[in-house]
Amino acid sequence: MKAHQIVTAAALCVLVHAHITSAQQEDKQIVYHTFNGEYAHAEALIQKGIQQDPNNPQYYYLRANLAFYTRYFGNTELSATELLDLVAQNSQKAIKLTEDLEQTPDNRFYLGSAYGLLSRANFLKDRSVYDAYSAARDCKSTLEDLVEEDPNYHDAKVGVAVLDYFAATRLTSWWQETIAWITGMSGDKEAALNDLEIVAQKGTLCKAEARFILSTLYRFMEPDPTKARIYLTGFLRDYPQNNFVSNIYRRMQLEDVIQERGIAFLTARIDSLRGEYNINSDGVLNQVGYGFLRNEEFENAIAVLRLNVSLFPNAANCYDSLAEAYMTSGQNEEAVKNYRIALEKIDSDTTRNESARASLRENIEQQLEQLDAT
């Protein structure tokens, strides 16, 4: 299974702008704890804010934002489904509160941003496409009007950029494109990246978020290792406890080692490198292998994924990834062989939950069907 499918999409919401003069130190701390992967600390501050000002949409928005990013950054017992429920519930609460308030620029920011989060929650949780696009339309129109009135309201550009990037890269059918056109999603990828880079430079409380989004896009969607490192470095400098981002950065460093010293060095030194680069699950080398695969460095990709199979022989996903590397490089016979091994391993694979195993099985069966047809 592709690493960017697990990571994805990537990281997509907005926070607060410099014009929000009422932002207190506590609000900044909420943002800090959110992006430092400290769910409990952020949630405690949000609860305190709601107790003090229960009709302020800002805190419900920040809670929705916290839940959305905790799906990646972790440190909570809540499942991904439960977190998406929190995203939807708190986004809806923020929208309801904001619609009853004076439509100041700041309140419009919360309104548009909450619609953006609600859109993503609808899409990710139950594939409610029409609800997702409806909320996306409201997000886009609200935030675009705000930016048109005040071009220096930089953080509002993130929500629009996320939607435009999605429309440009993730729509795969005519009916999705039709809905996107109806809802006004232009799909301008270059404009989206440009706006994200502006926010990464000039944003306020949204700067870290823009860096995270850009690091993810340049790592997985728009392969540019130099830019990915720049944004990862800036992010980790400010949020050093974020293990999720730290692991991504370490995997890029491991790719550099392989590039400089060769795959033989990795194989010979794997025992010491496992500790140095935290290779404690099949996901680490899996992502490294896909990094080479995205750059069409097939020999390195296959070598890394073969090593991953030897380290984690009971993980079905290892064989699935190796099979994809063989298929992408045109070695269909080896691809079929490894897809079939992956299929045999799924039922006894304890590294994935039931839902993940079902998804993996479906993907493998589709790939085998496609290979049989060629």
C-alpha angles and dihedrals in degrees: 000000000000117000094225089056088060095042102033155124081053124239108302126183145088137242134187137326133225089248089067092094092173091067107124131203089259090060090053089050090053089055091045094052091044093057094037088061095247104136099169094052093049093045092051091054092047091052090050091051093050091050090053096042111014095175096053109112091202094079095049089049091050090049091052088049091049092052092048094054095039086069084073105026097045128190096137136092091227117112123235090255092052091049092051088051088055091049091054096042096049094042089054090048091051091049093050093049094045095049089059094051133079107281098243118162090258094050091048088053091055091045096051093041093050090051088053093053092046090053092054093045091053092049097044098041107046106354090248092169100177093047089047093052092044091055090043090055091053091047093051097045094046096048095041091054089049093051091046090056093043115019089185092064086098101169092062088065092070095069093051092044092053092053093046092049091049092050091049098048113018107047109103107171139051093246092053089051090048093053090047090052092049092050093047100248102155099193096219102161098181092049089049093053091045092053092048090052091050090054091046087057104033106021124110119208088356096059095093091049092053090049091051093049092048093046089053095046094046090046100047112009107029101027106219109141093187094056092040090056092048093055094040091052093049092047095048092047089063099032106034096162094061100113094182094061092037090057092050089052092048091052090054088051090052089052088054091052091052091047092051101038104024136242091281089066091053092049094046094046099036094120094059094035091055089067096039094052098031095244093174099135139030091257095075101062088032090065092043090053092050089049089061091041092056088055091048091244090144099170093055093041094053093043093052093046092047088054089050090055090053092050096045106026095163096054109100092199090065091062091043091055093045089049091053091051091052092046093049090051091050098254096128098164092059090043092056091046093054095041088056092050089050090052090052092050099050101085094052095039108117094179092080132051123237094267093050092048091051091050092047092049091051092050093049093049090051092050092048090050090051093048092048089055093056 
